[in-house]
Amino acid sequence: MAAVRTSLEDLNARIIACKRCPRLRTYCAEVARVRRRAYLDCEYWGKPVPSFGDTKARVLTLGLAPGAHGSNRTGRIFTGDGSGYFFYPVLHEAGFASQAMAVSRDDGMKLTDLWISAVVRCAPPANKPTPEEQHKCAPFLDEEIALLKNLRVVVCLGKIAFDGFLVHARRTGQITSRARMNFAHGAEYTLPNGMKLMASYHPSLQNTNTGKLTREMLLEVFKRARKLAGLS
């Protein structure tokens, strides 16, 4: 496990500067150079995307990776694409986000009692990071969770995030086995240290447009996370 540095701000600065995965860095830079037609006038971020939220958070939300034309464009996680347009209104209604719309790093969004992160910090081709890329990014998650001193609940969006957190938990000695800890929407588990682990389908367009994940389903997860975290 990487040595814990001074702050989450310091960690985010090192995430932004990371060059551990040449394939991902090349892809993100090329997407930023070419751009999508709808965003030709936008200046893309094109770098690893830092985490975002309340440094005193009791709840951590863990996603897969930035979207090529969402976070890789805006520079803020779950911001500027279909997943974010579905996700932040739910966080707002659940009392974690100051506003429903998330469009840029400068839109005034504030989170309370919530920190949002991902198992991979660069947008991967076809939304599929390799196991090696996930492994190279993993020390950031170890350090991040160690710095979230008030953390009580982890909500994993999608199976890759769920598996990534369990790998973290084994790597850091929080669990010795993941037996009987299976991904399913709405699943809840209690780790030996008392941490609550929750699972949800990812708010991707593939899931939300087909009705596999509805607003009510995701809202229920975050309302439950509030309760488990001891938030009013």
Secondary structure, 3 states (H helix, E strand, C coil): CCCCCCCHHHHHHHHHCCCCCHHHHHHHHHHHHHCCHHHCCCCCCCCCCCCEECCCCCEEEEECCCCCCCHHHHCCCCCCCHHHHHHHHHHHHCCCECCCCCCCCCCCCCECCEEEEECCCCCCHHHCCCHHHHHHHHHHHHHHHHHCCCCCEEEEECHHHHHHHHHHHHHCCCCCCCCCCCCCCCCEEECCCCCEEEEECCCCHHHHCCCCCCHHHHHHHHHHHHHHCCCC
